[in-house]
Amino acid sequence: MSKDKKILIFLVAIMALIIGGVLIVTSKMFQDNIADPAESVRLGLSLDHIKSDRWKAEQGYITKRAEELGATVTTFIANSDDNVQISQIKNLIAQKVDVIIVVAHNAKALIPVLTEAHEAGIKIFAYDRLLTDSPDVDFYVSFDNVKVGRLEAQGILDIVPEGNYVYLGGSPTDNNALLVKKGSLEILQPKIDSGDIKIVYDAFTKDWSATEAYKNLKGYLATSTEIDAIVAASDNISLGAILALQEYGLSGKIPISGQDAEVSAFKRILDGTQSFTIYKKIQNLSSKAAETAVALARGQKVEASAVVNNGIIDIPSYLMDVIVVNKDNIIDTVIKDGFHTYEEIYGGQKTQ
């Protein structure tokens, strides 16, 4: 065999080894990007309700992100009925899902069924609302609800530094309502102690309902209309309060807060009947929840930014920040983030 032919054979052999190696590496990379069927994840999503814009959106965001990660999601909506939510969680237990993401209507009512789920080897994930007084909670994601309360109170205090205040809190069965009120009182209490402000009416609002807020405030207004400011725990509560104020010719004259950055709230902010809202980046929270739930199901390490005690145990948690939005920064916040569109909020109006 000639020297040239030997060199050619040698080069061909080297090329074959290189190509073979590339194919092996490429094949391994391809395999690594395909979810192992043995690692498929089934999530349960137990929602209190989807009556407001945010909960409808979050249901979609959680499901979409989970499916991108190779998981399937079974969703149940309890329509704010404790017995229905308990039954639905039992259904998820029977289906042998890996993780149940819970938005509780009444956390304490769920304690026994959460234990039942844990005993079945299912992890429990508290979404937005802390599952209190249960030893069977594995992770919690939410916003900094105490900060929400602080911002609501401070925002109103900046407008009305003294006078008669009304506090309209959230649902008494939702731990978030307690945290929001705690934050608000941290800001208001020094002013109460000094006599600069007086809380003339203070009430929680069943199920964060606009109808309940309307009834509660209207009942108070029937006894006295001497109100200078309202700290309302959510946009829905603000809506109910504003409807009551309208009946007494006070709409637009009484500063009022809110939270959730609802489209309807921005319309009220623009017409001057609501002062501001608290914007929470729910898409970020939903994505974080889906990613963490899937990781929990696969036994992977999950990132926590805090530890929150639920009255029984310390729960690894992830808490996100919140932002005050008024008429001056709508475009730079919710519209810039794609949370709402310009058309949804402004319609045919032109901004200054």
N, C-alpha and C positions, 0 to 999 in steps of 0.2 A: 504494500500500500504506500502511495506517495506521501511525502511530508505534507503537501497541501491538503490532501484528503483527510489525513489525521487531524489537522488543525480545524477543518470544517466540521468533522464529527464532534470534536471537543466543544466547539462553539455552539453547535446544535444542542448538545447535552446540557451545557450551561444555561442556554435560553429556556430549555424545557424545565429545568429546576426553578428558574426565576419565575416563569409563568405559572408553574404549579404552586409555588409559594404564594404568588399573588392571588390565585384562585382560592387557595385555602384560607388566606387572610380575609379576602372578600366574602367568602362563604360564611366564615365565622362572624364577621361584622354584620352580615345580613341576618344570621340566626339570632344574634344578640338583640336585634331591633324588633324581633317578633315575640310577642308575649307568649310565654309558656302556658299551654292550656291548663297545666297543673296549678298555675298561679292566677287563674282567672278569679276575679273578685265580684262578689254580689253585695251591693249596698242597699239598705233600706232607708228611705227618707220619710220621716213622720212629721208632717207640718201641722201647726195649729190651724192656720187658715191661709187663704190667698186673696183676702178681700182688698188688700191695698196693692199699689203698683209694685212696691219693693218685693213683696213675697212672691208674686207671679214671676218677676224677673229672676229672683234668686233660685227658684225651683229650676228654671231653665239653665241658669249659669252652672249650678252644681251638676246637673245631669250631663250637660255638654262636656264639661271638663272631666268628669268621671269616665265618660265614654271614650274620650280621647286617650285616657290612661288604660283603656282595656277593661273597664268595669261596666257592669250593668246596674241600673238603678230602678228599684220598685218604689213608687211614691204613693203615699196615702195622705189624705187631707181630712182633718178631724172636724172642721167647721166649729172650732171652739167648744167642743163637747168632750169632757174628760173621759166618759165611758167609751165613746167612739174611739178616741185616741188609744186608750188601753187595749181595746179589741183589735185595733189595727196593728199595734206593736206585737200583740200575740200572734197575729197572722204572719208577720215578718219572722218571728221566732220559728213558727211552723215551717216557713219556707227555707229556714237554715241560712239566712243571709250572714255575711261575715261581720258587718258593722251596721249599726243603726244610727243614723244622724237624726237627732231629735230637736225640733223646735216645740217646746212644751207650752201647752195652754196653761196647765197648772202642775208645776214640777212635783209638788208633794203628792199629788194624786197618782203620779207615775212610779213612785218608789218601789212598790211590790213587783210591778211588771219589769222594771229595770233589773231587779235582782234575778227574776226569772230568765231574762235574756242573758245575763252574765253567767248564770249557772249552766246555760246551754252553750257556753263558749263564744258568745257574740259580744263584740266590743261596743261600748256605748259612747257616742260622740255628741256632746252638747253644742248646738249651733245657735249662736247669738244670745240665747237665754240660758243662764246657768241652771243646771239641774241640781237643786239644793237638797241637802239632808239625805243624800244617797251615797253609799259606799261603792257604788257600781258605775262610776263614770271614769272613762279612760282619757278623754281629752275635751278641751273647751276652746272654741274660737268665738271672739266677739269684738266689738268696739269698746273703747274706754268709756263706759257708760257714766262713770262718775264725772269724767271731763265733759260729757254731753250736758249734764246738769249744771256744771259750773259755767259753761259757755252760755247756756240759756239764761241763767240768772244774771250773769255779768252783762250780757247784751241788753237786757231790759233795764238793769240798773244804770247803765251808761246813758240811757234815754230818759229815765225817770229816777233820779237819785233819792227821792223821798216821796212818801204818800201811802195810799192804801193799795195793798197788793193782794191779788188772788193767785193761789197756786192750784193748778189743775194737773194732777199726776196721772200716771198710766194705770194699767190694770193691777189690782192688788195681788193677783195670783202670779204676776210676772216679776221675777227678781230684778229685772232691768229697771222697772218702775221705782223700786226701792233705791237702786244705785243712782238713778238720775236725780231723785229727790235728795239723796244724801249730798250729791255734788252741788245742787242748787242751794241747800241750806248752809253749806260751807261758805258760800258767798253772801247769802242773805242774813245769816244769823248776827254778824257784827252790827249790821244796820238795824236789825230788829232790836238788839240789845241797847243800841244808842237812842232808839226811838225815832230814827229817821224814816223807817218804814213800819207799817203795821200789816200783818197778814189778817185780812178781814174774812177770808173764806179759803178753806184748804180741803180738797177732796181728791180721792183717787177716782179713776174712770174705768168702769168695768169693760174689759176687752178692748181698751183703747178706742172705744166707740165714739164717733162723732155725735150720734144720737144721745148717748149717755152724757157726754160733755154739755151738749145743748140743754138737756133737762136739768142737769146739776146747776149750771150757771144761771139759767132762766129762773130756777127756784130761788137762788140768792138775790138776783136782780129784783125780784118781786118784793123783797124786804128792804133793799137799799141799792141805789145806783151810784153811790159814792166810791167809785173805783178809779184808780190812776194807772194801773198796769196789771198785766196778766202774764205769769210764767206758765206756759202750757207745754206739757211734756212731749207732744208730738204734733205733726201737721194735721192729723185727723182730729185730735182734740181741739186744736186751734180752729179748725173748720166749724165744729159744733159751737164753740164759744162765740165765734164771729156771727153765726146765725142768731144766737141769743142777743148779742149786742145790737144787731140790726133792728130788732124789735123795740129797742129802747133808744134808737137814734144815736148809738154810741160807736157803731162800726167805723173804723178809721180814726177814731179819737183816742182809743186805748191801745198803747203798744202791747204786742203779744208775740210770744216766741213759738217755736215749733222744731221738729226734727223729722228727718227722712227724705227731705228734698223731693217731695212729690211735685209733679207738674202743676197740680191745682194750687199748691202752696206758692209756687212762683208767680202764678197769675194774681194771687192775693197780695203778694209782696209788691208786684208792679202797680196794683191799683190802690196800694196804701193801707189795706186792712190788716195785713200781717207784717211784722217788722223784719223777720229773718227766719231762716231754717238752719238746721245742722245737717250738713252733707256727710254721708258715710259712704265710702267707696265699696258698695256691696259686691261688685264684680270681683274685686280683689279678695274680699272675705270669702265669697263663694268658691273661688278657685283654690284658695288656701284650704278650705274645708274639704273639698274633693280630693286634693292631693294628699292631705294628711290622713283622711279616712282610708284611701287606697293603700298608703304606706302602712298604716296600722294593720290592715287586713293581711298584708304580706309579711308582717313581722319586721318591717324595716324601721330604722331610727327616724324619729320625727322631731322637727324643730319647735321648741317652745320659747316664748319671749318672757313668760311670767309663770308664776304659780298662784292659783286662786283657790282659796278655801271655800268649800260649799257648805260648811257647818259640820261636816263629818270628816272629810279628807282634803288633802291638798291635791289639786288637779293641775297637771301640766297644761298650760294655756298659751294662746297667742292672741294678743290684743292689738287692735289697729287704731290709728289716730282718726280724728274727726275735724271738720272745718266749718266755720260759720260762713253762710252765704246770704248776702243781702242784695239789693237791687244793683249795687255797684260792682259786684264781682261774679255775677252769674256766668258771663261769657268766659271768664278766665278759670272757672272751676268746672261746673257740671257740663257745660257745652264743650269746653276744651277736652274734657275727659271722654266725651261721647256718651255720658250718662243720660242726657236728654239732648234733643236737637234744638237748634235755634227756632225752627218752625213750631215745635211743640210748645215752647214757652212764649215766644213773642208773636207767633202767627203773622199777621200783616203789620204789626207795629214796627216802628223804626226806633233803634236805640239812639240815645243822645251821643 
